[in-house]
Amino acid sequence: MVVIDTDVFVLAFAFHRDSRQAANRQFLEAVRTHEPAITIYSVMELLGQLSFNLSAERLTQWRGWLQDHFGLTVIYPATANRTADEFFGTELVEGPLQRMSRHPAPYLDGLILELAEATESVRAFITWNARHYQGRTSLPVMTPGEFVDPPPA
């Protein structure tokens, strides 16, 4: 499973004149055979950004135009055998706070990485901001371009 960061989809949906569009499209096509995934936190971040330009109806249909269209698995945090206090305390406060203490980063980035790292089958994290994540996660981090055309070893 390959987790795709929010910025890849923001580029796909909102910045049509960006010079990385061709590489982004190529990546989104190539990753289909590598179990593409997105965290629910990235979904909500993306929907928040797109909400300024989408109708309420279109926004609520995200499973079709995002999840189904790109063949994504949406990763949710584990909630089994956890009380609401345990879930909120651990998942939404302590985990991200500990990560921010070790490596300063925006709150949502911490949530996204914590969830990706906690998902056993995740093999890589793909983002256009790879340099911001290097050394901040146990996952291999690469740009969409590096995923499609890896640099020589």
N, C-alpha and C positions, 0 to 999 in steps of 0.2 A: 504494500500500500504506500502511496506517495501523497503526502499532505500538501495541498496548494494553499498558499497564503492569499489573503484578501486582495492584495495589490494586483495580482495577476487578473482577477476578475474585474476589478475597478478599471484596469486598462482596457479589458475586452469590451466593457459596457459604456464607458464614459469618455475615453480619450482616443477617439477614432483617428486623430491626426498625429498621434505619438509615433516617433520613429521606430519604436519597438513592436508596433502592431503586427507586422509580418511574422516576426519571431514568436510573438505571443500566440498567434493563431496556429503556427506550426507546432508549438509546444502543446497547446490544448488538444490538437488532433493526435499527436504522438503519444501523449500520456494515457489515452483511452485504454491502451493494452497493459497498463501498469497499475491497475487498481487505484484510480485517482480518488482522492478524498478531500474533504474540507471539514473543519471543525464547526460546530454550531455557533461558536463565538465569531468566526469569520463570516458565516452566513449573516448573522445579525449586524455585524459591522458593515458589510456590503449593502444590506438592505437599508440601513440607516443613511448611508451615503447616497444611494440611488433614490431614496424616498422623496427627495426634492424634485425629481423629474419623472417619477412614475405615478400612475394613478393608484389609489388604494386597492382597487381590484387587481391590478397587475402585480402590485407588491405582494399581495397575499397568495398569488399563484406561483411563487418562486420555485416550488418543487418541479414544476414543468419546465420553465425557461432557464433554470439553473441546474438543479440536481439531475433531472432526467436528460436534459439536452446535452450535458457534459458527462453523463454517466458517473456521477459522483456518489460516493458513500459519504453520508453526513455522520461525523463522529460526535457522539454525545457523552457527557461525563457519566461515570458509573454512579448510580444512586441506590443500588440494591443494598439492603441492610444498613442504610445510613438514615439517621434522623434529619429533619430539615436543618437543625442547628449544626449537626456534623457536616452536612453537605455545604451549607453556606460558609461555615467557619473555615473548613479545609479548602474547598474548591474555589471559593470566591474571595477569600481574605488571606488566609495563612500561606497557601501555596504561592500565589502571585506576589505577596509581600516578601516572602523569603527569596524568591527569584529576583525581585527588584533590589533587595539588599545586597545580593551577590553581584548582580549585573544590572545597573540602572537601565530601565526600559519602560515604555508605556504599559499601562495596566492591561489593555487588551492583548498586547503582544505576549505578556506573561501568561495570560489565560490560554491563549492559543497554543503556545509552546508546551505548557504543563499538560494539556490534554493530548497533544500529539505525542509527547514523550511517554505518556501513560498508556498509550495504545500499542500493544505488543507487536502488531503486524506492520507498523509504520517503518519504512526503510529510508525515507528522505523527506526533507522539507524544502519546498520550492518557492522562491520569492525573488522579486526584482531587487529587493533590498538585502541580498545575501551578505554583504559586508557588515551589516548591522547585527547579524545573528551569529557570525563566526565566533567560536569560543563561548557562546552563551547557551548552547544546547548540546546534548549528547548525539543528536541526529546529524547526519550529513546534510549540509545546506548548500544549495546551488541555485543559480538563476535558471529561468526557463531555457535560455540559450545554451547553458552548460549541460542541462539535462538532455537536450536534443543532440547536441554536438559536444560531447565531453572533451575537455582539454587533454592532450597527451599525458600519460602518466610519467 
